Amino acid sequence: MKRNFSEAGMGTKSLWAGEDDSLAKGATQVPIVQSIAFTYDDVDDWLDVALGKKEGYIYSRTTNPTFAAFEEKVRILEGAEAATSFASGMGAISNTIFGLVLPGERIVTIKDTYGGTNQLFREFLPKLKMDVALCDTSNGDQIEREIRAGCKMVYLETPTNPTLKVVDIKRMAEAAHKVGAIVVTDNTFATPVNQKPIELGSDLVVHSASKFLGGHGDVLGGIVCGPKDLVKKIFHYREITGAALDPFAAYLLIRGMKTLQLRVERQNASAMRIARHLEGKSEVATVNYPGLESHPQHEIAKRQMPGGYGGVMSFALKGDFQNVKRFLNRLKFAHRAANLGSVETTVGSPATTSHVEVSPKDRAAMGIPDALVRYSTGIEDVDDLIADIDQALAP
Ligand SMILES: *Cc1c(COP(=O)(O)O)cnc(C)c1O
């Protein structure tokens, strides 16, 4: 059955989108098509598919029915024309940049991107003679000035990992389009339940599907969504360089995404309560959460995150890293692990999680204090999480 999703809500889309054409012989769930290549009885049919005259599958580094269903699901949730998937979030991000930007061209971005992304900008792109302008994330005027100076791509992430800073997507997209630049937004932290970068003017949206989309801490994946012509170029780079999603991983992502809206709504609500609670604790120096009125970009967040402010926050404890270690070690209902967006609460310090790839000196330069804790709220009962935090903070 062909379904029309134009009037459907997020929850309905999470369940049904992308699966119409992939139901094999009446199975109610998308099958894992664990096949590298696809066979044809008639070589003429094969040729037609290879030449793009007919729809079909040839080889799973390029396309596969299971990961096509995942791509279609995210495409519809993000309101995009096209989507293509990857083995990880970094696969999606690096292929998006390398597929679209050439040596000598300029990228404007922010200092607070995810650690791996930051390494691309600081280490790998300069090696390829790409010019990278790293702007102060909270300084909208500076970002806009750098964009106006001309660039091929504007690369944004909002809210940022682990500082939870917020960038005004609409404002930067308007500036970028005036100079003919492509806007890319990493929507991993917000998810399409909370924020729709394409509606705000971003051309492309990238995700680490390993986080909230999968949602269960058991599968790596990435995806980029956007206009057909741009996605086609990125897809072509991926089909040749090979960072393809695995069909079994795609199946786990599809399964995880069925409950995306339920999980994210719960995580939004719990994180909001926990952030407010932490603001009242004497052991806590600062709390970074876009939903708090005290957040410097709260007004922007209110505008561009109509669904909610997400499940992740960070906060600085008073004292030094010893206090952070003691606090983390005492938590009962939290994995001390380098992950986020899972159904279980996960905690870490940027030094061991998002910015493990970045040197202590560079971390300090990026304004990431050693006493910072990143807290990714799970779907546990929120009262249990608050009690757990209180006992871990107690003297
Ligand atoms: C984790 C993360 C990535 C990288 O994703 P992987 O799937 O681990 O490669 C990129 N961006 C953000 C915001 C992330 O949190």
The ligand as an ORCA input file, in Angstrom:
! r2SCAN-3c Opt
* xyz 0 1
  C      28.496     10.836     17.868
  C      28.371     12.017     17.044
  C      28.901     12.041     15.744
  C      29.690     10.893     15.162
  O      28.895      9.764     14.982
  P      29.445      8.253     14.898
  O      28.227      7.477     14.561
  O      30.037      7.921     16.229
  O      30.474      8.222     13.822
  C      28.706     13.182     14.997
  N      28.028     14.254     15.482
  C      27.526     14.259     16.720
  C      26.793     15.471     17.205
  C      27.667     13.155     17.545
  O      27.166     13.179     18.794
*
